[in-house]
Amino acid sequence: MTLLETLVDLEHRGWQALSSSGGRAFYDEILTTDAAMVFPGAVLDRAQSLDAIASADPWSEYRIEDPRLVELGETAALLTYRAEAVRNGAPYRAMMTTAYVRDRDRWRVALHQQTPF
């Protein structure tokens, strides 16, 4: 599996977790200790991100489109893509960027950013 395929697979697993009751558990495992999430109007640290994930309603559908990879060496990479999703009947469209770092034998999320369009 290529690095692009690996990171897109992790994003799909994250979306699937957010589409069920497993979002907090998934992100508790994959976020680095100093992770941040950037949303319109807010920058959340790891604890705030996990609380926000736990309190959010699940997504009913999602789609990842046009994923692109920027490698930042052997232990870091950026994945950017366009997401279209639905929550509580309301559509959501955003450009997403997730910064991954290699921690021993797995990739973890150091930063995630969303720009709605």
Secondary structure as GFF3:
##gff-version 3
##sequence-region A 1 117
A	DSSP	alpha_helix	3	18	.	.	.	ID=ss1
A	DSSP	alpha_helix	23	30	.	.	.	ID=ss2
A	DSSP	beta_strand	31	39	.	.	.	ID=ss3
A	DSSP	beta_strand	42	45	.	.	.	ID=ss4
A	DSSP	alpha_helix	46	55	.	.	.	ID=ss5
A	DSSP	beta_strand	61	71	.	.	.	ID=ss6
A	DSSP	beta_strand	76	87	.	.	.	ID=ss7
A	DSSP	beta_strand	90	103	.	.	.	ID=ss8
A	DSSP	beta_strand	106	116	.	.	.	ID=ss9
###
